[in-house]
Amino acid sequence: MKLSLKGEYAIRALLVLGLHYDDRVVSIGTISTEQNIPKRFLEQILTDLKSAGLVESKRGISGGYRLAKSPNEIPLSSVVRHIEGALAPISCVSERFYEKCSCPDESRCAIRSVMKEIRDAVVKIAERVTIADMCERARSLNTRQVVPFDFEI
């Protein structure tokens, strides 16, 4: 899995919305400033996240965006899959975006076997980590007390 700039910005925008979850809405300007994301690109990303049901918007002078669900209910995996597609490093090990690979025998391919293990580890983490977890990590990094996620790979 490799995050595009759009994927990275989407996660960063959701992080800001998670950190401000108790606020009514957060303006595009605030998100843009806090995360150094160009406003035009951010508008496109937020529209995409809205279509996925991850954010809601309020129009007008006091308008902005907010999470459509609790930060605890938004796993990182759902965001990445929506923006990027597969979590797998190669398509022949993807469960949701499988494409037959060019190797002569998938069942005996050493590369595929290792990539499947990598995919499984990435999926395990991405499905467990939520926007709320990322917000907690951000807060702990700001106080220089990093708390690792509490699970094994």
C-alpha positions as CSV (number, residue, x, y, z in Angstrom):
1,M,0.0,0.0,0.0
2,K,1.3,3.4,-0.9
3,L,-0.7,6.5,0.0
4,S,-1.1,9.1,-2.7
5,L,-1.0,12.8,-1.7
6,K,-4.8,12.7,-1.8
7,G,-4.9,9.8,0.6
8,E,-2.5,11.5,3.0
9,Y,-4.5,14.8,2.9
10,A,-7.7,12.9,3.4
11,I,-6.4,11.3,6.6
12,R,-4.9,14.6,7.8
13,A,-8.3,16.4,7.2
14,L,-10.1,13.6,9.1
15,L,-7.6,14.0,11.9
16,V,-8.4,17.7,12.3
17,L,-12.1,16.9,12.2
18,G,-11.5,14.3,14.9
19,L,-9.5,16.6,17.1
20,H,-12.4,19.2,16.8
21,Y,-15.1,16.6,17.0
22,D,-16.9,18.4,19.8
23,D,-17.1,21.6,17.8
24,R,-20.1,22.2,15.5
25,V,-18.1,22.4,12.3
26,V,-14.6,23.2,11.2
27,S,-13.9,25.5,8.3
28,I,-12.0,24.5,5.3
29,G,-9.6,27.4,6.1
30,T,-8.9,25.9,9.6
31,I,-8.2,22.5,8.1
32,S,-6.1,23.9,5.4
33,T,-4.0,26.0,7.8
34,E,-3.6,23.3,10.4
35,Q,-2.4,20.7,7.9
36,N,-0.9,22.9,5.2
37,I,-3.3,21.5,2.5
38,P,-4.2,23.6,-0.5
39,K,-7.8,24.8,-0.2
40,R,-8.9,23.8,-3.7
41,F,-7.5,20.3,-3.3
42,L,-9.0,20.0,0.2
43,E,-12.5,21.0,-1.2
44,Q,-12.3,18.1,-3.6
45,I,-11.1,15.7,-0.9
46,L,-13.9,16.7,1.5
47,T,-16.5,16.3,-1.2
48,D,-15.2,12.8,-1.8
49,L,-15.2,12.0,1.9
50,K,-18.8,13.4,2.1
51,S,-19.9,11.0,-0.7
52,A,-18.4,8.1,1.3
53,G,-20.5,9.2,4.3
54,L,-17.4,10.0,6.4
55,V,-18.0,13.8,6.7
56,E,-21.0,16.1,6.7
57,S,-21.0,19.8,5.7
58,K,-22.9,22.9,6.7
59,R,-23.1,25.7,4.1
60,G,-23.0,29.4,4.8
61,I,-20.8,31.9,6.6
62,S,-20.5,29.8,9.7
63,G,-20.3,26.6,7.6
64,G,-17.7,23.9,7.5
65,Y,-17.3,20.2,7.9
66,R,-17.6,17.7,10.7
67,L,-17.3,13.9,11.0
68,A,-20.5,12.1,10.0
69,K,-19.8,9.5,12.7
70,S,-17.9,9.3,16.0
71,P,-14.1,9.2,15.5
72,N,-14.2,5.7,17.2
73,E,-16.4,4.4,14.3
74,I,-14.1,5.4,11.5
75,P,-11.3,2.8,10.9
76,L,-8.3,3.9,8.9
77,S,-8.9,1.0,6.5
78,S,-12.2,2.4,5.4
79,V,-10.6,5.8,4.6
80,V,-7.7,4.3,2.7
81,R,-9.9,1.8,0.8
82,H,-12.2,4.6,-0.3
83,I,-9.5,6.9,-1.5
84,E,-6.8,4.5,-2.7
85,G,-8.5,1.2,-3.3
86,A,-6.7,-1.9,-2.1
87,L,-4.6,-2.1,1.0
88,A,-2.5,-4.9,-0.6
89,P,1.0,-4.1,-2.0
90,I,0.3,-6.1,-5.1
91,S,-3.1,-6.8,-6.7
92,C,-2.9,-10.6,-6.7
93,V,-3.0,-10.7,-2.8
94,S,-5.9,-8.2,-2.5
95,E,-9.1,-9.6,-1.1
96,R,-11.3,-6.8,-2.4
97,F,-9.5,-5.7,-5.5
98,Y,-7.9,-9.0,-6.7
99,E,-6.4,-9.2,-10.1
100,K,-4.7,-12.3,-11.5
101,C,-0.9,-11.9,-11.5
102,S,1.5,-12.8,-14.3
103,C,3.5,-15.5,-12.4
104,P,3.1,-19.0,-13.7
105,D,1.6,-20.5,-10.5
106,E,0.2,-18.2,-7.8
107,S,0.1,-21.0,-5.2
108,R,3.8,-21.5,-5.4
109,C,4.9,-17.9,-5.8
110,A,7.3,-16.8,-3.1
111,I,6.8,-13.1,-3.8
112,R,3.0,-13.5,-3.6
113,S,3.3,-15.4,-0.3
114,V,5.4,-12.7,1.4
115,M,3.2,-9.9,0.0
116,K,0.2,-11.7,1.4
117,E,1.8,-11.6,4.9
118,I,2.5,-7.9,4.4
119,R,-1.0,-7.3,3.3
120,D,-2.4,-9.2,6.3
121,A,-0.3,-7.1,8.7
122,V,-1.3,-3.8,7.1
123,V,-5.0,-4.8,7.1
124,K,-4.8,-5.8,10.8
125,I,-3.4,-2.5,11.8
126,A,-5.6,-0.4,9.4
127,E,-8.8,-2.1,10.6
128,R,-8.0,-1.6,14.3
129,V,-6.7,2.0,14.2
130,T,-9.5,4.6,14.2
131,I,-9.6,8.3,13.7
132,A,-10.0,8.5,17.5
133,D,-6.8,6.5,18.0
134,M,-5.0,8.8,15.6
135,C,-6.3,11.8,17.5
136,E,-5.0,10.3,20.8
137,R,-1.6,9.7,19.1
138,A,-1.5,13.3,17.8
139,R,-2.2,14.6,21.3
140,S,0.4,12.4,22.9
141,L,3.0,13.5,20.3
142,N,2.2,17.1,21.1
143,T,3.1,16.3,24.8
144,R,6.0,14.0,23.7
145,Q,4.5,11.0,25.5
146,V,3.9,8.6,22.6
147,V,1.5,5.8,23.5
148,P,1.8,2.8,21.2
149,F,-1.3,1.1,19.9
150,D,-2.3,-1.8,22.2
151,F,-2.2,-4.8,19.9
152,E,0.2,-7.2,18.2
153,I,0.7,-7.7,14.5
